[in-house]
Amino acid sequence: MDGEHVRLRKLERADLPLLHRWYNDADVMAWARFSPDHMRSLEALEKEYAQELSGEEDERATFVIEDRASGTPIGSCVMRTWDRKHVNTTVGILLEKDRWGQGYGTEAMVLLLRIAFDHQGWHRADLWTLAENERAIRSFEKAGFRLVGVEREATYSDGRYKDVALMEQLKAEWDARTRTP
Ligand SMILES: CC(C)(COP(=O)(O)OP(=O)(O)OC[C@H]1O[C@@H](n2cnc3c(N)ncnc32)[C@H](O)[C@@H]1OP(=O)(O)O)[C@@H](O)C(=O)NCCC(=O)NCCS
């Protein structure tokens, strides 16, 4: 799936060392997983993604985000689709840190939503992020999400409890924004 600057493609086995690098970057994890200590070994990742890589996973789809100009992988995003009634999908995204703040994340999220809403027909998408993650919240708003509310002191890192924001977007809102009359 191509955007102007980024491309989404399915995760391949050869990407696991990259994921391993991002999942062991304390700065990335501090925002993406709410805590810098959220590290995983390559072996654990190989186990975690084995089913998805063999096409047997139907509750999660992971995509690699590439910079189209160079073909370089710059991050990943995910759709979690455990809702059997096909109502809600939960999404997530991370970029390696030298790519933050240049528009790639918003564009990649819009491509992910195109898959979720235009191709798979999900009714609603949601996501959680640290309430203090202003860059992410701004990016998600640009991609059409709205803040539902804040769960107070729902996570803990750096010696303090932190608020977590829930954001949502309905397919009807996506359609209204993206469909030409
Ligand atoms: C969240 C993430 C995917 C966003 O992608 P991105 O490419 O960095 O975002 P964009 O550049 O498209 O948009 C960021 C917006 O936030 C603004 N911004 C950047 N830093 C900011 C800050 N400290 N405070 C407020 N706004 C900020 C930018 O100006 C931009 O808004 P604008 O276009 O209106 O000027 C990326 O930053 C990332 O991977 N961060 C680490 C992991 C993470 O936080 N994941 C999401 C948590 S679930």
The ligand as a MOL file (V3000), in Angstrom:
LIG
                    3D

  0  0  0     0  0            999 V3000
M  V30 BEGIN CTAB
M  V30 COUNTS 48 50 0 0 0
M  V30 BEGIN ATOM
M  V30 1 C 3.8280 8.7660 17.1720 0
M  V30 2 C 4.5230 8.7570 15.8190 0
M  V30 3 C 4.1420 7.4920 15.0570 0
M  V30 4 C 4.0200 9.9950 15.0340 0
M  V30 5 O 4.6040 10.0040 13.7820 0
M  V30 6 P 5.4350 11.3250 13.3080 0
M  V30 7 O 5.8850 11.0780 11.9420 0
M  V30 8 O 6.4650 11.6290 14.3370 0
M  V30 9 O 4.2780 12.4300 13.3700 0
M  V30 10 P 4.0630 13.6250 12.3570 0
M  V30 11 O 5.3720 14.2570 12.0510 0
M  V30 12 O 3.2420 13.1320 11.2360 0
M  V30 13 O 3.1550 14.5950 13.2390 0
M  V30 14 C 3.5790 15.0330 14.5060 0
M  V30 15 C 2.8210 16.2950 14.8890 0
M  V30 16 O 3.0900 16.5720 16.2520 0
M  V30 17 C 3.7160 17.8290 16.3720 0
M  V30 18 N 4.7080 17.6880 17.4400 0
M  V30 19 C 5.9380 17.1810 17.3780 0
M  V30 20 N 6.5040 17.2020 18.5920 0
M  V30 21 C 5.5940 17.7140 19.4360 0
M  V30 22 C 5.5790 18.0010 20.8140 0
M  V30 23 N 6.6350 17.7270 21.5770 0
M  V30 24 N 4.4610 18.5310 21.3530 0
M  V30 25 C 3.3850 18.8180 20.5760 0
M  V30 26 N 3.3320 18.5630 19.2550 0
M  V30 27 C 4.4350 18.0130 18.6930 0
M  V30 28 C 4.3370 18.1220 15.0280 0
M  V30 29 O 4.5100 19.5150 14.8500 0
M  V30 30 C 3.2750 17.5300 14.1080 0
M  V30 31 O 2.1230 18.3490 14.0230 0
M  V30 32 P 1.9160 19.4250 12.8260 0
M  V30 33 O 2.0310 18.6720 11.5290 0
M  V30 34 O 0.5480 19.9770 13.0800 0
M  V30 35 O 3.0190 20.4440 12.9630 0
M  V30 36 C 6.0940 8.8380 15.9690 0
M  V30 37 O 6.4520 10.0950 16.5210 0
M  V30 38 C 6.6340 7.7250 16.8510 0
M  V30 39 O 6.8720 6.6410 16.3770 0
M  V30 40 N 6.8760 8.0210 18.1480 0
M  V30 41 C 7.4050 7.0120 19.0680 0
M  V30 42 C 6.4440 5.8630 19.3210 0
M  V30 43 C 5.0680 6.3560 19.6920 0
M  V30 44 O 4.8810 7.3500 20.3710 0
M  V30 45 N 4.0570 5.5970 19.2420 0
M  V30 46 C 2.6570 5.9320 19.4710 0
M  V30 47 C 2.2390 5.5940 20.8220 0
M  V30 48 S 1.0260 4.3440 20.8630 0
M  V30 END ATOM
M  V30 BEGIN BOND
M  V30 1 1 1 2
M  V30 2 1 2 3
M  V30 3 1 2 4
M  V30 4 1 2 36
M  V30 5 1 4 5
M  V30 6 1 5 6
M  V30 7 2 6 7
M  V30 8 1 6 8
M  V30 9 1 6 9
M  V30 10 1 9 10
M  V30 11 2 10 11
M  V30 12 1 10 12
M  V30 13 1 10 13
M  V30 14 1 13 14
M  V30 15 1 14 15
M  V30 16 1 15 16
M  V30 17 1 15 30
M  V30 18 1 16 17
M  V30 19 1 17 18
M  V30 20 1 17 28
M  V30 21 1 18 19
M  V30 22 1 18 27
M  V30 23 2 19 20
M  V30 24 1 20 21
M  V30 25 1 21 22
M  V30 26 2 21 27
M  V30 27 1 22 23
M  V30 28 2 22 24
M  V30 29 1 24 25
M  V30 30 2 25 26
M  V30 31 1 26 27
M  V30 32 1 28 29
M  V30 33 1 28 30
M  V30 34 1 30 31
M  V30 35 1 31 32
M  V30 36 2 32 33
M  V30 37 1 32 34
M  V30 38 1 32 35
M  V30 39 1 36 37
M  V30 40 1 36 38
M  V30 41 2 38 39
M  V30 42 1 38 40
M  V30 43 1 40 41
M  V30 44 1 41 42
M  V30 45 1 42 43
M  V30 46 2 43 44
M  V30 47 1 43 45
M  V30 48 1 45 46
M  V30 49 1 46 47
M  V30 50 1 47 48
M  V30 END BOND
M  V30 END CTAB
M  END
